Amino acid sequence: MKTVIQRVQHASVTVDDKTIASIGQGYLVLVGMAKGDTEETVERITKKMLALRIFADENGKTNRSIRDVDGSLLIVSQFTLCADTSHGNRPGFTTAAAPDEAEKLYEYMLSLCARSGLAVEHGQFGADMKVELVNDGPFTIILE
């Protein structure tokens, strides 16, 4: 499992020219599920993501979590994060989880995030999505 967490001022997802999700301050989270990932993998990454302290406190230090700032989550499935580029110039995706397994794990991550009490929005699994964001900082973290 690979996640790219971007601290954003706002972000949105559009499918077929219709905005299906949008948030204000919070995280845009791109998620790629790999072969061998389990619910335990998702739990570990989600717990770490929600505990990250990457928002500024009153002294300008990155010392506050997404919970501390009452931020929102926009979670988008992106299997291309699992690309293998070690051979040639065309990425291979044999390390990505099968779509049915990836979708189950993605849905599990959404349910864990929803239980956190934060506002959670999400993309559409398997769709051709357009993602817009204003990266705050920019501040981007990768968790594996």
C-alpha positions as CSV (number, residue, x, y, z in Angstrom):
1,M,0.0,0.0,0.0
2,K,1.3,3.4,-0.9
3,T,-0.3,6.7,0.0
4,V,0.5,10.2,-1.0
5,I,-0.9,12.6,1.5
6,Q,-1.1,16.2,0.4
7,R,-2.0,19.0,2.9
8,V,-4.5,21.1,1.0
9,Q,-6.5,24.3,1.4
10,H,-9.2,22.7,-0.8
11,A,-9.5,19.8,-3.2
12,S,-12.2,18.2,-5.4
13,V,-12.8,15.2,-7.7
14,T,-14.8,15.4,-10.9
15,V,-16.1,12.4,-13.0
16,D,-17.8,13.0,-16.3
17,D,-17.8,16.8,-15.8
18,K,-19.6,16.5,-12.5
19,T,-18.0,17.3,-9.1
20,I,-18.6,14.2,-6.9
21,A,-16.5,15.2,-3.9
22,S,-14.9,18.3,-2.5
23,I,-13.2,19.4,0.8
24,G,-11.8,22.5,2.4
25,Q,-8.7,22.3,4.6
26,G,-7.4,18.8,5.1
27,Y,-5.7,16.0,3.2
28,L,-6.0,14.9,-0.3
29,V,-5.0,11.2,0.0
30,L,-4.0,9.2,-3.1
31,V,-4.1,5.5,-2.3
32,G,-2.6,2.6,-4.2
33,M,-3.2,-1.0,-3.0
34,A,-0.5,-3.6,-3.8
35,K,-0.6,-7.3,-3.9
36,G,-0.2,-8.7,-0.4
37,D,-1.9,-5.8,1.3
38,T,-4.3,-6.7,4.1
39,E,-6.8,-5.0,6.4
40,E,-3.9,-4.8,8.9
41,T,-1.8,-2.9,6.4
42,V,-4.7,-0.5,5.8
43,E,-5.2,-0.1,9.6
44,R,-1.5,0.7,10.2
45,I,-1.3,3.3,7.4
46,T,-4.6,4.9,8.3
47,K,-3.7,5.2,11.9
48,K,-0.3,6.8,11.0
49,M,-2.0,9.2,8.5
50,L,-4.6,10.4,11.0
51,A,-1.8,11.0,13.7
52,L,0.6,12.9,11.4
53,R,1.3,16.4,12.8
54,I,1.7,18.5,9.7
55,F,-0.5,21.5,10.4
56,A,0.9,24.6,12.0
57,D,0.3,25.5,15.7
58,E,0.1,29.0,17.1
59,N,3.9,29.3,16.8
60,G,4.0,28.2,13.2
61,K,5.5,24.8,14.0
62,T,4.1,21.7,12.3
63,N,2.7,20.3,15.5
64,R,-1.1,19.8,14.9
65,S,-2.9,16.8,13.4
66,I,-5.8,16.8,11.0
67,R,-8.0,16.1,14.0
68,D,-6.6,19.1,15.9
69,V,-7.6,21.4,13.0
70,D,-10.9,19.7,12.3
71,G,-9.8,19.0,8.8
72,S,-11.4,16.9,6.1
73,L,-10.2,13.9,4.1
74,L,-10.6,13.4,0.3
75,I,-9.5,9.9,-0.5
76,V,-8.9,8.8,-4.1
77,S,-7.9,5.4,-5.3
78,Q,-4.9,5.5,-7.6
79,F,-3.5,2.1,-8.6
80,T,-0.8,3.8,-10.7
81,L,1.1,4.5,-7.4
82,C,2.0,0.8,-7.6
83,A,3.8,1.2,-10.9
84,D,7.0,-0.7,-11.6
85,T,9.3,1.4,-13.7
86,S,12.4,-0.6,-13.2
87,H,12.3,-2.1,-16.8
88,G,12.0,0.1,-19.8
89,N,9.9,3.2,-20.1
90,R,6.4,1.8,-19.9
91,P,5.2,1.3,-16.3
92,G,4.1,-2.2,-15.3
93,F,1.3,-2.8,-12.8
94,T,1.8,-6.4,-11.9
95,T,2.5,-5.4,-8.3
96,A,-0.9,-3.7,-7.9
97,A,-3.7,-5.6,-6.1
98,A,-6.4,-7.1,-8.3
99,P,-9.3,-4.6,-8.7
100,D,-11.8,-6.5,-6.6
101,E,-9.3,-6.9,-3.7
102,A,-8.1,-3.3,-4.1
103,E,-11.7,-2.0,-3.9
104,K,-12.4,-4.0,-0.8
105,L,-9.3,-2.5,0.9
106,Y,-10.2,1.0,-0.3
107,E,-13.7,0.7,1.1
108,Y,-12.2,-0.6,4.4
109,M,-9.9,2.5,4.5
110,L,-12.9,4.8,3.9
111,S,-14.8,3.1,6.8
112,L,-11.9,3.5,9.1
113,C,-11.6,7.2,8.2
114,A,-15.3,7.7,8.7
115,R,-15.0,6.3,12.2
116,S,-12.4,8.9,13.0
117,G,-15.1,11.5,13.2
118,L,-13.6,13.6,10.5
119,A,-15.5,14.6,7.4
120,V,-14.6,12.1,4.6
121,E,-15.2,12.5,0.9
122,H,-13.9,10.1,-1.8
123,G,-13.4,9.5,-5.4
124,Q,-15.1,6.8,-7.5
125,F,-13.1,3.6,-7.6
126,G,-11.9,2.7,-11.1
127,A,-13.3,5.8,-12.7
128,D,-11.4,8.3,-14.9
129,M,-11.3,11.2,-12.4
130,K,-10.1,14.7,-12.6
131,V,-8.6,15.9,-9.3
132,E,-8.1,19.5,-8.4
133,L,-6.2,20.8,-5.4
134,V,-4.5,23.7,-3.8
135,N,-1.5,22.1,-2.0
136,D,-0.9,24.0,1.2
137,G,2.8,24.5,1.7
138,P,3.3,22.5,-0.5
139,F,3.3,19.8,2.1
140,T,3.3,16.2,0.8
141,I,4.1,13.0,2.7
142,I,4.4,9.4,1.3
143,L,3.5,6.5,3.6
144,E,4.1,2.9,2.6
